[in-house]
């Protein structure tokens, strides 16, 4: 309705200010509403957030009903709403090689900062064991996101994922210190995250074992 009426903003805060002259309270807009039980302050916020909703609805309905342009009508808004409701959400298919895009993004950022005296903290090139760690974390994040029905960026943002691969923490204390703020699910599944870490020594041992096995088969 706000878009059809060509209001400067389609947000509820603007409509609340326009029709009721009330400044919207955004105190808990970014709070975690999944927590139970909800704190009293958040319950009051939720109640007040909808307090003027029906009044705003009636004001917009009246404005649509009396609009001089017949194309701007209640029927047009309802039809547009139906089209939105018909949009189907499909989860993005998992790409096992997708972690390489994070590496490429890091390299682009570094090229942009080459003229600066202070280089970014993250290196552009990952060592083999760090790249394997990033691949493991990439897989873990996708599995966790699907299991928890959350977005991958909520589970662990790309910069944090890369940071974990670079630092390669081997205990919970180091894990907590290398990512700030710490994503809740990373902390909750700290041991699973640590299991994804491939140390340099482990990577060398695996490579040596593979080489030895290959040589044995060749000689046999």
Secondary structure, 3 states (H helix, E strand, C coil): CCCCCCCCCCCHHHHHHHHHCCCCCCCCCCCCCCCCCCCHHHHHHHHHHCCCHHHHHHHHHHHHHCCCCCCCCHHHHHHHHHHHHCCCCCCCCCCCCCHHHHHHHHHHHHHHCCCCCCCCCCCCCCCHHHHHHHHHHHHHHHHHHHHHCCCHHHHCCHHHHHHHHHHCCCCHHHHHHHCCCCCHHHHHCHHHHHHHCCCHHHHHHHHHHHHHHHHHHHHC
